[in-house]
Amino acid sequence: MNYETLPAGLIRAVPELKRQIEELRPSEGPTKPYVVFEDVLLPYMLIELESGDPDLVLQRIFDFLEGTAGHGDQRVRNVVGATIFEYLSGHRFLARASKYMGPASRRLASQIAIAWGHGLPSSDRTYERIDEDWYANRFKEEVAKLGHAGHAMAVDVLNIRKRLFEESGVPADRL
């Protein structure tokens, strides 16, 4: 799977979404993965999470997301980070969703939640070395330097996070 084949991979993992994904396809070519994830996958996933019932579809979704969250191509990770985990990081469904996440998804979701100032995860002692107020203020300063805070890309957020962790002495391999 690669960036261009993400929509096809999603259809294989969650065939229930095939019709909605195909309806998005413009006549001039395939729909971009960001559109598929944000306009089809995210709403569908939130409805499934809202139901509160144990769900095999959710497990298939998060198994697919696990493969994208740990993918070697930054563009693939950005799609899932920017469309799914950025939304969930400040949403009440994150705890429910975490039951279905694998290690790569948990790591990416945690990185994004921290980057957007939604608190530091208490289960990882590495983060105890970082003062949350300092981090939140420094993060806001760095985002302001970008000049497009409302449209920061996942890669921007992760690069800021890396710089702030380095400033605080947290090893880069913990990111």
Phi, psi and omega in degrees: 000143176221182183306313184293332183260009179305312179301318179295321177296321178295319178297319178296320182284323184226078183299341177301340183265359186304310183300313181297321180292317180294328178293337179284338188294118176285160182294338183274359178153181183292150177287141179295143180306323180301319181294316180298314183292318184282320186269339182244301186296310184302308180299320179298315180297319180294323176297317178296318178294323180299325183298330179075000180272148173302139191217121177289331177296316178301320179296320177295320177299311184287334172295318177296314180298327178301317178295328179279323183295330180254013184292149180287341180269119181303325180297323178294313179297323179296322180300307182291324179294314185284329185262327185254300188286330174296319179294310183294333186300331179247017187249152181294346182274356184301317181297317179295316181296326184298336177296336183260352186278146171267183185298319181292321178294317179299318181295313180295316179298319179295316179300317182289320178300317179295314183299325180270009174076027180267024176098157179264140180292132183279343183283345181249110185295340178306319186285348179294341179282355183252126176286121185299321180294316177301313182300312181300316180293315180295322180297315179300320178299315182293320179295320179299325178296332179293327179080004179216053187307320181290345183235027179297135178280157178304322180295324176299313182298315181292325177293320176298314180302315180300314179299316182292322178294320177297319177301325183270359176088011177276128183301142181300331181287355177269355182283000000 
